Amino acid sequence: MHSDPKNSVQREGRLAGLVIAFTGALWVGGTWVGKSLDWSNRTMALVDLLALAGFLFGLVVTYRIWRKRRADEG
């Protein structure tokens, strides 16, 4: 079965958007819960690092989309 390159780019775009939005929501929620429950700075740093990893993954997927679209143009 052949996969449509345009469909692949769209699917990766949806993935990047969902990952970034979900990570942002979890980061805000985790920060709010952590402050409410008076979590330690070490635990809050873990929440921040997990959010950073999610945003980095979204950035990598976005970069891959950009590279794929540039390759299709030329």
Summary of the structure (lengths in Angstrom):
residues: 74
radius of gyration: 16.8
end to end distance: 25.4
largest distance: 54.0
contacts: 178
relative contact order: 0.16
helix: 88%
strand: 0%
